């Protein structure tokens, strides 16, 4: 093989590697853009919830620390439990 052909093959391999690297960078960029979009939506929802919470009278708390709605439920044994969207918390365990 001539030196010219070897140089072209080497350049072709380098270009293939650069293209693969650029494709990977573009994929990561798109993942980051999607994450930023998701965070913007969450941020807007949190700002709206904060704004709404500031309008509530002092002492009313319809949302727990996890952002889930809580409701007190009496179980068959007679003790009260707080139920929410994420977990059950016994009333004697809460602060």
Buried (B, 14 or more C-beta within 10 A) or exposed (E): EEEEEEEEEEEEEEEEEEEEEEEEEEEEEEEEEEEEEEEEEEEEEEEEEEEEEEEEEEEEEEBBEEEBEBEEEEEEEEEEBBBBEEEEBEEEEEE
